[in-house]
Amino acid sequence: MALLETRGLARRFGGIQAVRDASLAVEAGEIFAIIGPNGAGKTTLFNLVSRVYPADAGQILLAGEDITRIAPHRVAALGVARTFQNIELFERSTVLDNLLVGRHCRGRAAPLAELLFTRANRRAEVAHRDKVERIIELLELQAHRDTSVGALAYGVRKVVEIGRALAAEPRLLLLDEPSSGLNAEETEDLSFWIRDIRDDFGITVVMIEHDMRLVDLVSDRVLAMDRGAVLAVGAPAAIMADARVVEAYLGG
């Protein structure tokens, strides 16, 4: 059974058909890339899966469970986390505090217990911090843990956003253009982290990416989109050699 499956997803904005009849299946443990020219509908597809937008038609299945109509605030608790093209962090808070925000959906304490900071609540807080410290170590953020996000370089902030998504303990991680704005060295580090996220944390990764070198380095399979529709799905080398994909990027 696929961890993530979409069947005939569609979304229109006025006269623009942003996504049309989009069907895909991502197996548990895969690193799955989505590519396509600007305006192909890639981010809209992510927004449908994460319930930022409701689908006009089609179905979204997570481990066989239909999540097409669930409330958006329930998505993280079901095990779906994501990053965004434009970094969305609390810039006046530290790296540690930003990552702890990602633990919110894993909190179990009642409001009164949190107010009184009971023994059970203190134990839970220690557990949350242990989870976050493991992520800080994985992403090599130790030097920045107590630094305000607004004081960090752009590339570090991109990594912090990935860390906050990991803090939610997802089974499915959606990365929207994770290498955007990164230099070659940072992108190479990112390729290692993406594989570690899958191998060490057991998280399935779906990423939208324009850097074809990164796609080729880490992806098990690639899906190409154009004008809201799926063009092809397959191994990275096969997709990059597909005439339809080349035409979508370069024109006829």
C-alpha positions in Angstrom: 0.0 0.0 0.0 1.3 3.5 -0.9 1.9 5.9 2.0 0.6 8.8 -0.1 -1.8 8.4 -3.1 -3.7 11.0 -5.0 -6.4 10.1 -7.5 -7.6 12.6 -10.1 -6.8 15.7 -8.0 -8.0 19.0 -9.6 -8.0 22.6 -8.5 -9.1 25.7 -10.4 -8.5 29.4 -9.6 -10.9 31.3 -11.7 -10.1 30.6 -15.3 -6.8 28.9 -14.5 -6.8 25.1 -14.1 -3.8 24.9 -11.7 -4.0 21.1 -11.2 -5.8 18.7 -13.5 -6.4 15.0 -13.0 -3.2 14.5 -10.9 -2.6 11.0 -9.8 0.5 9.7 -8.0 1.5 7.0 -5.6 4.5 7.3 -3.2 5.7 4.2 -1.4 6.8 4.3 2.3 10.5 5.0 2.5 10.8 6.6 -0.9 12.5 9.9 -1.8 10.1 11.1 -4.5 10.8 14.3 -6.5 8.3 16.5 -8.4 9.8 18.6 -11.2 8.4 20.9 -13.8 8.6 24.5 -15.2 7.3 27.4 -13.2 3.5 27.4 -13.2 3.3 23.6 -13.6 1.1 23.2 -10.5 3.7 21.6 -8.2 3.2 23.9 -5.2 -0.6 23.8 -5.7 -0.4 20.0 -5.6 1.5 20.3 -2.2 -1.2 22.7 -1.0 -3.9 20.2 -1.8 -2.1 17.3 -0.1 -1.5 19.4 3.0 -5.0 20.8 2.9 -4.0 24.4 2.5 -6.4 24.4 -0.4 -9.5 22.1 -0.8 -9.6 20.0 -3.9 -12.3 20.7 -6.5 -12.2 17.0 -7.5 -10.3 13.8 -6.7 -9.1 12.0 -3.6 -6.1 12.1 -1.3 -5.1 8.9 0.6 -2.6 8.7 3.5 -1.7 5.0 4.2 -5.1 4.1 2.7 -7.1 6.6 4.8 -9.0 9.2 2.9 -7.9 12.7 4.1 -9.4 14.7 1.2 -11.9 16.5 3.4 -10.2 16.6 6.8 -9.7 19.9 8.6 -6.4 21.4 7.8 -5.3 21.7 11.4 -5.5 17.8 11.7 -2.9 17.2 8.9 0.2 17.5 11.1 -1.2 15.2 13.8 -1.8 12.6 11.1 1.9 12.6 10.2 2.3 15.1 7.3 4.7 18.0 7.7 6.0 20.5 5.1 8.2 23.4 4.3 7.3 26.4 2.1 9.0 28.2 -0.8 9.1 31.3 1.3 10.5 30.7 4.7 7.9 30.9 7.5 9.7 31.1 10.8 9.4 33.2 14.0 12.4 35.5 13.3 12.6 37.0 16.9 12.7 33.5 18.5 15.7 31.3 18.8 16.4 28.2 16.6 15.6 26.0 19.6 12.2 27.7 20.2 11.3 27.5 16.5 11.9 23.8 16.5 9.9 23.4 19.7 7.0 25.0 18.0 7.0 21.9 15.7 6.3 19.7 18.7 3.0 21.4 19.4 1.0 18.8 17.5 2.6 16.1 19.7 1.5 17.7 23.0 -0.9 15.7 25.1 -1.1 17.7 28.3 -4.4 19.3 29.4 -4.4 23.2 29.6 -4.6 23.1 33.4 -1.6 20.7 33.6 0.4 23.0 31.4 -0.6 26.0 33.6 0.4 24.2 36.8 3.5 22.7 35.1 2.9 19.3 36.8 5.5 16.5 37.1 4.0 14.8 34.1 4.1 18.0 32.1 7.8 18.5 33.1 8.6 15.0 31.9 6.9 15.7 28.6 8.8 19.0 28.2 12.1 17.1 28.7 11.0 14.5 26.0 10.2 17.3 23.6 13.5 18.9 24.1 15.3 15.6 23.6 13.6 15.1 20.3 14.6 18.7 19.2 18.2 18.2 20.3 18.5 15.1 18.1 17.3 17.2 15.1 19.7 20.0 16.0 22.5 17.4 15.9 21.4 15.8 12.7 21.2 19.2 10.9 24.4 20.5 12.5 22.6 23.5 14.1 24.4 23.3 17.4 26.2 26.6 16.9 22.9 28.4 16.2 20.6 26.8 18.8 20.3 29.9 20.9 20.5 32.4 18.1 17.5 34.4 16.9 16.4 33.2 13.5 16.3 36.7 12.1 20.1 37.0 12.7 20.9 33.9 10.6 22.0 33.6 7.0 19.3 32.5 4.5 20.8 29.1 4.0 20.7 28.3 7.8 17.1 29.5 8.0 16.1 27.1 5.3 17.7 24.3 7.4 15.9 25.5 10.5 12.5 25.3 8.6 13.3 21.7 7.7 14.2 21.0 11.3 10.9 22.4 12.5 9.0 20.2 10.1 11.0 17.2 11.4 10.1 18.1 15.0 6.5 17.2 14.3 7.6 13.6 13.8 6.0 13.2 10.4 5.8 10.0 8.5 5.6 12.1 5.3 7.7 15.2 4.8 6.9 17.6 2.0 9.8 19.8 1.0 9.0 22.7 -1.3 12.1 23.7 -3.3 14.5 23.0 -0.3 17.6 24.0 -2.3 16.3 27.4 -3.5 18.7 30.1 -2.5 21.4 27.7 -1.4 25.0 27.7 -2.7 26.6 24.5 -4.1 28.1 23.5 -0.7 24.9 24.0 1.1 23.0 22.0 -1.5 25.5 19.1 -1.2 24.9 19.1 2.6 21.2 19.1 2.0 21.5 16.0 -0.2 23.1 14.1 2.7 20.4 15.4 5.2 17.6 14.3 2.9 19.0 10.8 2.8 19.6 10.8 6.5 16.0 11.9 7.2 14.8 8.9 5.3 17.4 6.4 6.6 17.7 7.5 10.2 14.2 8.7 10.9 12.3 6.4 8.6 10.5 9.4 7.0 9.2 9.3 3.4 10.2 12.5 1.6 8.4 14.2 -1.3 10.2 17.2 -2.6 9.6 19.9 -5.3 12.9 20.8 -6.8 14.4 22.7 -9.7 18.0 21.6 -9.1 18.3 18.6 -11.3 21.7 17.6 -9.8 20.0 17.3 -6.4 17.1 15.4 -7.9 19.5 13.0 -9.5 21.5 12.5 -6.3 18.8 11.7 -3.9 15.6 10.7 -5.7 14.3 7.1 -6.0 11.6 8.3 -8.5 10.7 11.5 -10.2 7.3 12.8 -11.3 7.3 15.6 -14.0 4.4 18.0 -14.3 3.4 20.6 -16.8 0.3 22.9 -17.0 -1.2 21.2 -14.0 -1.0 17.7 -15.4 1.3 14.7 -14.8 3.6 14.1 -17.7 5.7 11.1 -16.6 6.8 9.2 -13.6 10.0 7.1 -13.4 13.6 6.8 -12.5 15.5 10.2 -12.6 17.6 9.4 -15.6 14.6 8.2 -17.6 12.5 11.3 -16.7 15.3 13.7 -17.6 15.7 12.0 -21.0 11.9 12.0 -21.7 11.1 14.1 -24.8 7.9 15.4 -23.2 9.8 16.7 -20.1 12.5 18.3 -22.2 9.9 20.1 -24.3 8.0 21.3 -21.2 11.3 22.9 -19.9 12.8 24.1 -23.2 9.8 24.5 -25.5 9.1 22.6 -28.7 
